[in-house]
């Protein structure tokens, strides 16, 4: 196995620092683990994306270390978005069998109008 690159060492260091900073703050450790697992499938060659996520993680670490953060929340994952779809890079595509967000306007009058037109 090859030695980890400088960027890999920085990411692992950031992971440890985030876990330490999140100790004692409700939801922080779970959120950190979930974020890193979510992006674990990024290819090594996607350096720009990795560096962007690294910088974002550094900013979150600064926020966690400041005295103002008492807990970490998490956004709700969109329904139907699976781990495989995220790893495959289909973030913008709706999941199979779903046309994406639906508009209340279906072309038949206003949204208050029932389907039978009355």
N, C-alpha and C positions, 0 to 999 in steps of 0.2 A: 504494500500500500504506500502511496506517495505521501510526502509531507504536506500538511495543509498550507494553503497559500496565505499570504498576509491578510487578505480580505476575509478568508474563512476564520482565521484566528480572531480578527476584530469582531466578527459576527458572534462567535462563541463567547467572547469576552462580554459583549453587549448583553447576550442572553443571561449570563451569570449575574451581571450587574443589575439587570432589570428584575431578576428573581430576588436578589438581595434587597433592592429598594422597595419591592412590593410586599416584602414580609410584613405581616401585621396589618396590611390594608385589604379589606374585604374585596374579593374578586380579582385582585391584581395578579396573583400567581397563575390562576387558571387562564386569565386573559392573555398573559404573556405566552404561556405554553400553547394556547390555541392559535395565536398569531404566528408563532414560529412553525407550528405543524402545518398550518395552512399554506405557508410559503416554502415548505421543505422540498417540494417537488420542482422548484425552479431549477433549470439547468445551470451548470457552472458558467456557461458561456454568456448568460444573460447578465453581464456585469453592470450595465446601466440600471437595470431594475433592482438588482441586489444593493447597489450603492444608494439608490433612492430609498429603499426600505431601511437600510442601515441609518441613513441620516434621519429618517422619520422616527426610528427607534431611539436615537440619541436625544431627539427633542422630547419624546415621551419620557425618557429617563430623567431629563432635567425637570420636567413637570412633576414626576413622582418624587424626586428628591426635594423639591421645594416644599415648604411647610403647608402649602395650601391644599395639596391632594390628600384626601382622607379615604378614598376608595376608587376603584376603577370599574366602570360600567362596560357593557359590550352591546354592540348593535345586534339586532336580531337578524339572523341569516335569512335571506329570501327563500321562500318556500320552493322546494323542488331543485334547488341548486346543490349538486352533490360534490363531494371531494374530487371525483374523477373529472367532472366538468371543469372545475377550477384548474386542475393540473393540466388538462388538455388545452387550456387557453381559451375556452368558450365563455369567458365572462360576459360578453355582450349578447350572446345568443340565448334565447329563451330555451328552457328545458323541453325535451320531447313531449309532444302532445299539448303544448301550451302555446298560445299565440302571443304571449307577453301581456303587458298591462291592457286592460280593456277600458274603453271609453264609455261613459254613460250615454253618449250619443251614438246610437246604432243606425242612424239614418232615417228613423221613423219618428220624426217630431222631437219634442223636448224630452229631457230625462224624466219628467213627471208623467208623461203620457204612457199609459199601460200598453202592452203589445197589441191589444185588440182595438186601440185607437180611441177609446172612450174616456 
